[in-house]
Amino acid sequence: MSILNRLAASALAVALIVTGLGVVGASTAPAANALSGSSFDAGNIISDATFFNSSSIGQGAVQSFLTSHGSSCRGTAALPCLKDYTQTTPTRAATKYCSTYTGGAGQTAAKIIVDVGVACGINPQVLLVMLQKEQGLVDTSSPTSYMYRSALGYGCPDTAACDSTYYGFFNQVYAASAQFQSYSKNSSSWSYQPGRYNNILYNPNASCGSSPVYIQNQATANLYIYTPYQPNAAALANLGGQGDGCSAYGNRNFWVYFNTWFGDPTSSAGSLKTPSFEGGSVGWEPGNGDVNRVAYNDRSTAEDGSWYYASNTSVVGRSIAQDVAHPVQTGDQVTATMWFRSASGASFSGSLNLWGTGGSTEGKGTAFTVGSTWTPVTVKLPIRSSAHSTVRLEIYMLQTDGTLFMDNASLSFGAAPPLKNLVSTPGFEGGLGAWAPGNGFVNAVAYSDGATARSGTWYGATNTPVAGRSLAQEFAAKPAVGSRYSFSIWVKSAFPSQTFSGRLTLWGLGSGAPVSNGLDFTAGAAWKKVTVTTDISVSGVNRLKPEVYLNTTGNTLFLDDGSVSANILTAGSFEGGSFDKWTTGNGQINQAVYSSAATGIPAKNGSYFAATNTGTAGSSLAQTVQRELIVGDSYSAEVWVRSADPNATFTGTLALWALGGSTEVASKDFTVGAKWTKVAVGLPLKADGHTSLKFEIYERTTGTTLFVDGAQVF
């Protein structure tokens, strides 16, 4: 059964997107005795490598597959079984989604499936699974005209009749394949996107609920745009049959059919060998020196299956590792999870690490201490510095007493969370990196001195013989018109008895007119954070340039912890009267958006501002942004506020929350009068597992109104 996902599609997309919910008529899947619903990962239903592998299977193999699955099918001349189906197909010219498809008379279903897959870059196995999960056409014993007419449910919303433009087997296979490429090539135009949390319903009935799903790759996003529901616990508990009244089956059945027919859709050539050590330990080797290691077959002890691995070392820091040949690009993310326990009741400490090698090596580790209970440990490696040909999963043992048991490793590939800080070598760790003279020669060097550095062990130092020269870096970016970026950096004078004057500027450069904003600063003997914000007001900007101008000679400026980040709040300046994404966070508030033109009150940014008040002290105005957060990143919240009453002050609190996992929060109390005043707070992230940021203004004053403008989280 096909459901049109009008909510999941963006307003820019045409309303031709169909989905396979499968509530009626397609609610069963193969028995899948070897599968468990606990293995279903809602964020990684199928890998990109599998989904787009158009050469996975040839025409002969597809014909054999259809013949085998159609062995009990009894068709007619008018309605043949799929194994016997032929059709005259048109030639389709190349588009930006598919290469040329050469039509012809008497083309078999197998030929259509394979040739469309090749033309549009879609795995023919995916198309076979879609034909089954949408209409049951592969395994049916009695095909119907509707099965062929709407074979993949394309153009068949549940709110209207099917669009006859897409009737017919070839039309269905071709249109759906092209649409999958449209989803992929226009990823940011669709509501379900990889590399972020997406709220996904369990059923068209919204009362059945939903939950956030971090979609790890484009292929999984494609399935959700096509079928915008995830299976609930009841559907996963009965993989071969019905769940409950809130179950949806389309994406569950896709996963079950693919596993049953072709193997794990999330795996590829670049997968771990013996991840649960079943039958031994093929692929696992000492990583950096000899260790003791053995695979045991003991179902009562293993975390998964019957086997597990045991290792210990006489040298702290030695490891067990496996190299996986899987190319990754900048912007990808590798995620690994493995289960550990100590062989005894005593604790055992180690570290689970991922490395990207072949290119500029980069890595990430998660330290752990486990006892006698199996415990999962996860590490995520966002690929930032370069492409890599190989990924290494490595388990370091950080003690010499005791033995570490390990089992049930997994490795997945997807999109990295958005890069929070766009600056290269922001803290000058290891050198100047991309920092260089901006508009004339300046002296610049990076020093290693933990006692002087603002954080880490390195900091930058620069001076100039000519006032007005600068230190800067420039990098590629694609900011949208209307977006806002902030450049922050910590500064201090090298000589405590002298101040240093400069100017901070953030440029947007490209084919359009340059845009920029600057802020003068004076640095003294203590580290001071300086921030400037630039609005992208023109199209064509493709580079950002943070620049520090040096207006003092005869002195040296120290620099540390530079950052260029986008504002992630929606409607932070309420332009156009927008209050989009803003809600009541706590208690009850009144709110409105006003224009300067209508009120005569000047906005701080742009032409609009918000007004809010409450009858209950402690009520709040808030906005929550779903976002995977990374330990070590630091977010800043800023807002301009003023009292609406020139004769009364307004007291409140600005708070920035990191939610999901162990909650973290930073807050700043304020009292303001009738003058616009900036309030800011910073939140360095120390805990893992956060899934969102919440910007919140608590209103402590009743009986008067607070004006709000220029809200940012960056």
Secondary structure, 3 states (H helix, E strand, C coil): CEEECCCCCCCCCCCCCEEECCCCCCCCCCCCCCCCHHHCCCCCCCCHHHHCCCCCCCHHHHHHHHHHHCCCCCCCCCCCCHHHCEEEECCECCCCCCCCECCEEEEEHHHHHHHHHHHHCCCHHHHHHHHHHHHCCCCCCCCCHHHHHCCCCCCCCCCCCCCHHHCCHHHHHHHHHHHHHHHHHCHHHCCCCCCEEEEEECCCCHHHCEEEEEECCHHHHHHHHHCCECCCHHHHHCCCCCCCCCCCCHHHHHHHHHHHHHCCCCCCCCCCCCCCCCCCCCCCEECCCCCEEEEEECCCCCCCCCEEEEEECCCCCCEEEEEEEEEECCCEEEEEEEEEEECCCCCEEEEEEEEEECCCCEEEEEEEEECCCCEEEEEEEECCCCCEEEEEEEEEECCCCCCEEEEEEEEEEEECCCCCCCCCCCCCCCCCCCCEECCCCCEEEEEECCCCCCCCCEEEEEECCCCCEEEECCEECCCCCCCEEEEEEEEEECCCCCCEEEEEEEEEEECCCCEEEEEEEEECCCCEEEEEEEECCCCCEEEEEEEEEECCCCCCEEEEEEEEEECCCCCCCCHHHCCCCCEEEECCCEEEEEEHHHHCCCCCCCCEEEEEECCCCCEEEEEEEECCCCCCCEEEEEEEEEECCCCCCEEEEEEEEEECCCCEEEEEEEEECCCCEEEEEEEECCCCCCCEEEEEEEECCCCCCEEEEEEEEC
